[in-house]
Every structure is written in structure tokens, then in C-alpha cells.
């Protein structure tokens, strides 16, 4: 597989699951560089797929705004880090829905 052109490798790697992508990046230095390269969108694609599957759909045309601390600490690994943190949002996270169900009427001052 090391003789595969970069575009072909990235195309094939795009079909891998999170665990497999992580595993293939640990097999050799060349694969690790391709998977974790600044220009690679593999982890970003995984983040969006997982988020959209567990929660609401994100608009891909809008930029994902990350905290400055996350960018400084993780730099190129920020999407890989975020991919592993994706969880289903709890139902009570919809504050308006919760207020409506509880019969609370927000009072503005």
C-alpha cells in the first residue's frame, strides 16, 4: 500500500472507520504523515459524519469555530480530538422545548 499514490490512499482511507483510521496511521511513518497532514480532511470528515449521525446536521458551508486554546494545544489534531468527543446531545439541551413542556414562560425585563 505504500506504493499507492497519495490521492488513492486518501480516497481509500476515507472509507475507514475511526478505529481503523487510527490503526493505519500507527502502522508506519508514511501513513501517519498522510492521515495527520495539515491538508488532510480525513478527521474533519469523520467529525462531521459522527456529529450529524448523533445530533443535528451541521451546515458544511459554514466554518467550524474552535476555541483558541484547542487550536493551540491540538493544532492539526483538533478534528481528531473532537471526533472522539462527539456524543449525543441530551434532550434537555433544547431549552425552549424544556420551558414549553414545563409550562414556563420566559419573562423579559
Phi, psi and omega per residue, in radians:
X1 nan -0.339 -3.131
X2 -1.184 -0.324 -3.137
X3 -1.576 0.016 3.111
X4 -1.233 2.432 3.045
X5 -1.062 2.621 -3.083
X6 -0.959 -0.802 -3.133
X7 -1.059 -0.705 3.132
X8 -1.167 -0.742 3.105
X9 -1.044 -0.821 -3.125
X10 -1.135 -0.612 3.099
X11 -1.123 -0.834 3.126
X12 -1.123 -0.763 -3.131
X13 -1.104 -0.454 3.110
X14 -1.130 -0.348 3.118
X15 -1.578 -0.146 -3.120
X16 -1.328 2.647 3.029
X17 -1.343 3.052 -3.096
X18 -1.053 -0.829 -3.120
X19 -1.113 -0.711 -3.132
X20 -1.194 -0.671 3.110
X21 -1.112 -0.731 3.099
X22 -1.121 -0.746 -3.117
X23 -1.137 -0.780 -3.115
X24 -1.163 -0.517 3.130
X25 -1.261 -0.301 3.133
X26 -1.648 -0.106 -3.081
X27 -1.301 -0.616 3.101
X28 -2.752 2.827 -3.086
X29 -1.091 -0.676 -3.122
X30 -1.095 -0.786 3.130
X31 -1.158 -0.688 3.127
X32 -1.062 -0.758 3.123
X33 -1.096 -0.693 -3.138
X34 -1.205 -0.737 -3.106
X35 -1.221 -0.664 -3.045
X36 -1.798 0.196 -3.141
X37 -1.099 2.559 -3.132
X38 -0.946 -0.641 -3.077
X39 -1.484 -0.193 -3.119
X40 -1.236 2.380 3.122
X41 -1.856 0.212 -3.075
X42 -1.008 -0.877 -3.105
X43 -1.254 -0.606 3.100
X44 -1.102 -0.763 3.110
X45 -1.077 -0.734 3.105
X46 -1.108 -0.727 3.127
X47 -1.031 -0.881 -3.122
X48 -1.099 -0.716 3.124
X49 -1.083 -0.795 -3.130
X50 -1.156 -0.756 -3.137
X51 -1.073 -0.822 -3.117
X52 -1.122 -0.563 3.133
X53 -1.274 -0.693 -3.071
X54 -1.547 -0.466 -3.015
X55 -2.280 -2.511 3.132
X56 -1.577 2.778 -3.108
X57 -1.270 2.298 3.072
X58 -1.603 2.496 3.100
X59 -1.374 1.963 -3.075
X60 -1.198 -0.288 3.134
X61 -1.377 -0.273 3.117
X62 -1.636 2.500 3.134
X63 -1.251 2.556 3.051
X64 -1.506 1.987 -3.087
X65 -1.558 2.070 3.140
X66 -1.877 2.722 3.122
X67 -1.165 2.637 3.135
X68 -1.078 -0.669 -3.140
X69 -1.086 -0.768 3.117
X70 -1.079 -0.769 3.128
X71 -1.102 -0.688 -3.131
X72 -1.229 -0.747 -3.078
X73 -1.302 -0.699 -3.017
X74 -1.829 -0.395 -3.124
X75 0.780 -1.834 -3.060
X76 -1.351 -0.272 -3.101
X77 -1.622 0.153 -3.046
X78 -1.069 -0.758 3.131
X79 -1.221 -0.597 3.070
X80 -1.101 -0.778 3.108
X81 -1.060 -0.843 -3.127
X82 -1.132 -0.616 3.133
X83 -1.024 -0.714 -3.119
X84 -1.300 -0.282 -3.119
X85 -1.657 -0.146 -3.073
X86 -1.106 2.194 3.056
X87 -2.373 2.807 3.095
X88 -1.178 2.295 3.083
X89 -1.221 2.404 3.115
X90 -1.180 2.649 -3.106
X91 -1.041 -0.573 -3.104
X92 -1.289 -0.023 3.102
X93 -1.232 -0.317 3.079
X94 -1.474 1.578 -3.025
X95 -1.080 -0.746 3.139
X96 -1.066 -0.759 3.122
X97 -1.110 -0.739 3.131
X98 -1.081 -0.778 3.117
X99 -1.082 -0.738 -3.137
X100 -1.102 -0.813 -3.137
X101 -1.105 -0.636 -3.116
X102 -1.435 -0.141 3.137
X103 1.389 0.265 3.111
X104 -1.439 2.396 3.069
X105 -1.961 2.031 3.139
X106 -1.073 2.338 3.140
X107 -1.899 2.133 3.133
X108 -1.636 2.496 -3.139
X109 -1.710 nan nan
